[in-house]
Amino acid sequence: MASIHALLLEELGYDPDDPDDPGADAASAGWSRGRPLAEVAEVAASLDAAEVAPAQRGGVQVAVVRTATGRLYVLPDRCPHDGGPISDGFVEGENVVCARHGWEIDACSGTCDRARRALATAARSPERLASP
C-alpha cells in the first residue's frame, strides 16, 4: 500500500511538505499542514470512485472522499449547515452530499456549493418562506 504522502502527491499533486504548494489554501480553511495518520491512508486505499468514509486524523474526525473522477480529498467530517457527519452522505460528481439536509460540499474546497434539498423543499412550500 502506498503511503498517504505518496497518495497525496500522485492523486492530488499536493505535497504537504512544500510550503509553496497551492494546497496551502487548506491551511487557511483551518487545516493543519501536519502529516496525515495511517488510518486516513488505509481508508483512502479502500475507497472506490464516488465513495466517502469516516476516518481519524490526529484525533479529529474526517471524511475521506474519492470523487466520481477518482480524485482523493480529506475534509472535516462536519456539514457546514448543522455539523452532522458528511461521511454519512454520498458522492455526486466532485461533491459530497450531506445525508441530513442535502447540502452539497465541494470536495476540493470544502465549501458548500448549494443546498439542493433545502431549496427544493422551499420551492414546494413557498408559505414556509413567508412565515416569520
N, C-alpha and C positions, 0 to 999 in steps of 0.2 A: 504494500500500500504506500502511496506517495505521502509525503509529509504535507501538512496544511500549508506550509510555506511554499512548497512546490506546486500545490494545487492553486494557491493564490497567484503565483507567477504564471503558471501555464494557462489557467482558465480565465483569470481576470486581468492579467498583465499588471498586477498590483504587487509591489514589493514593499512589505511593511517595514523593512529596514532602511528604505530610501526616503529621507525627509522631503525630497523634491518630487516624489511620486504624486500624480494627480489624485490618487486615493486619499490624499491628505484632507480632502473635503470631509471625509468621515470623521476626522478629529473635531472639526467644527460642529458636527452633529452630535457630539458627546461621546464619541468612541475613543477608547484608549488605543494608542499605537503599539501596545504590547503584543507579544506573540500569542496566537490563539492556543487553546489547550487541545490535547489529543482527542477528546470526545467530539469536538467540532469536526475534526478530520475524519473520524470514523463515521459520523452521521453523514457528512458530505459525500464520502465514498459510497455510501449505501443508497443514495437518492438517485432515482431515475429522473428524466426530464419531467417538468411540471409537477414536482413534489416539494412539500415543505415538512419539516420535522423539528421538534424542540431539541435543544442541547444546552449544556452549561459551558460558559466561557468565563473563567476567572470568578466563579461563584455567582455569575449573572445569567439568568435565563435568556437564551437567544433562540431565534428561529433561523434554521439553515434552509436556504431556498435554492432549488435548482429550477430555473425558469424553463419555459417551453422550448426555448432555443438552446438549453443546456448550460447556460451561464450560472455560476455559483455565487451566492451572496449570503452574508450573515448579518441579521438585523436584530435589534432589540425585540424580544417576544412580547410586545405591548402594542395594541392598536392605539393610534393617536386619539381615537374617539372616546373610548371608555376604559382603556387599559387592559382589555381582555387579551388572551393569547392569540396572536396571529398564526401560530403554528397549528391551531385547530382549524384553520381555513383551508383554502385551496389556491393553486396557482393557475392563473389565466394569462397567457402571453408572458409579459415581463412583470406582471403584478401579482401580489398576494392579496386575495380577497378574504377579509375577516369573516368568519362564520357567524359572528354575533349580529352584525348590522349591515354587512355588505360593503364596508369601506374598502376601497382599493388602494393598496400601498405599493408604490413603485419600489421594486426590489433593489434597484441601483441606488436611489437616493434616500429611501426610507420615508419619503413624504407621501401624503395622501393625495392621490390623483382626483378621486371623486368618491362620493358616497352613493353608489349606484342604487342600492335597495332603498335607502332613506329617501332619495329623490323620487323614485318610482312610487313609493308609498304616499309621499306628499302630493304627487300628481293625481293619484286616485282619490285622495281625500283633501281637496282644497280647503274645506272648512277647518281642518286642523291648523292650516297656516293662518287663518283669520282669527283664531281663538287667541285671547291674551295669555 
